[in-house]
Amino acid sequence: MSDTPPAWPPFYFSGGWFRMGSDEPQFRLKGKFEFEFLNSDEGDDPALAAAHYAQDFPQRIVHEAKWLATGGWEIVPGETSSKGTVHSAAFTARRAGTEVAGRIVFSPDASHWMKVEVFLGAFRVFVAYMDRVWEEFELWPSGATEKTVDPPGHISKRYAWLNLSAAAWPQLALFAEEGRFAIEVPDA
């Protein structure tokens, strides 16, 4: 499994109100209850955004009591840990008497993509690179060379679900349904 970020630079949507690392508003008032965004095509500084999301994601994962995955898997989050700029969340996945311990590791890559890795025991079984082009997060496999309109992986803007293409990550094919592998918060 290689560690090669996608061939294009990441983009991190700023949300329009303020940019990371700045106290300057990115909007102006037009009337009593109206406003407009300024420079909305400019995103957040990729170095700051990648580091922020790497630190933020483990907290979002463990905030939920459980997650449900394709194939009847129940995923229960564990503890978070951090070492420098590398942040992780432990988890236990259960299905039909099978239990697997693992961890998800988030780190800002030197390319300013956020790197996402999944380990089962000591074995790395998944790697993706993530950015936030709009409200949803987009995930791309290592070594992606062509940006498509529909990325092979998505995470919702409220962090409530994840959807991955088994074509982009063949190791998911065994668990996928109709070519997709999904994880979601129940009743979200």
Secondary structure, 3 states (H helix, E strand, C coil): CCCCCCCCCCCECCCCCECCCCCCECEEECCCCCEEECCCCCCCCHHHHHHHHHHHHHHHHHHCCCEEECCCEEEEEEEEEEECCEEEEEEEEEECCEEEEEEEEEEECCCCCEEEEEEECCEEEEEEEEEECCCCEEEEECCCCCCCCCCCEEECCCCCEEEEECCCCHHHCCCCECCEEEEECCCC
